[in-house]
Amino acid sequence: MSELQKIPRAKIFIKFLFPLFLILTFESESAFPNEQTFIFLTLKEKKIRVEVARTEREKAKGLMFRESLGKDEGMLFIYDREEMLSFWMKNTRIPLSIAFIDQQGRIVDIQDMEPFSLRTRVSARPAQYALEVNQGWFKKNGIDVGDSVHLPFTVPK
């Protein structure tokens, strides 16, 4: 009888399979890497489909390594409270515009960002949300500082 056969199956399960199960269950970002949350926002009658960056890992990655972004698509970054927000374009191939949005949904700043730039972009005023879209999207759609973003009643976190 081999050594493995002498070990009761319950011990094998507890030592090896159960920890693997826990890792796959609770490390959802690596177990299900394509699980994303999308919502629609409205800005001056214009609807935009946005991916929600909920976790610190999702916020840190943002739109890095993406090849493209749809015409009326973007990414919404959600923070727990208003603060001075800062972003950069490390490993980001797409030229972007970013709107910093306060807790009432009012745009407090809009900036353009260049691909791969390590220059830090800081919001002009405290913001609770940041919305990244294709560069020029806000201008093309007549959206300016002071305009409101209609956020869903509950934004998934």
HELIX and SHEET records of a PDB file:
HELIX    1   1 GLU A    3  LYS A    6  1                                   4    
HELIX    2   2 ARG A    9  ILE A   12  1                                   4    
HELIX    3   3 PHE A   13  LEU A   17  3                                   5    
HELIX    4   4 PHE A   18  PHE A   26  1                                   9    
HELIX    5   5 SER A   28  ALA A   31  1                                   4    
HELIX    6   6 GLU A   56  LYS A   61  1                                   6    
HELIX    7   7 TRP A  137  LYS A  140  1                                   4    
SHEET    1   A 7 ILE A 107  MET A 113  0                                        
SHEET    2   A 7 LEU A  96  ILE A 101 -1                                        
SHEET    3   A 7 ALA A 127  ASN A 134 -1                                        
SHEET    4   A 7 GLU A  73  GLU A  83 -1                                        
SHEET    5   A 7 LYS A  46  ALA A  53  1                                        
SHEET    6   A 7 PHE A  38  LEU A  43 -1                                        
SHEET    7   A 7 VAL A 149  HIS A 150 -1                                        
SHEET    1   B 2 SER A  86  PHE A  87  0                                        
SHEET    2   B 2 ARG A 121  VAL A 122 -1                                        
END                                                                             
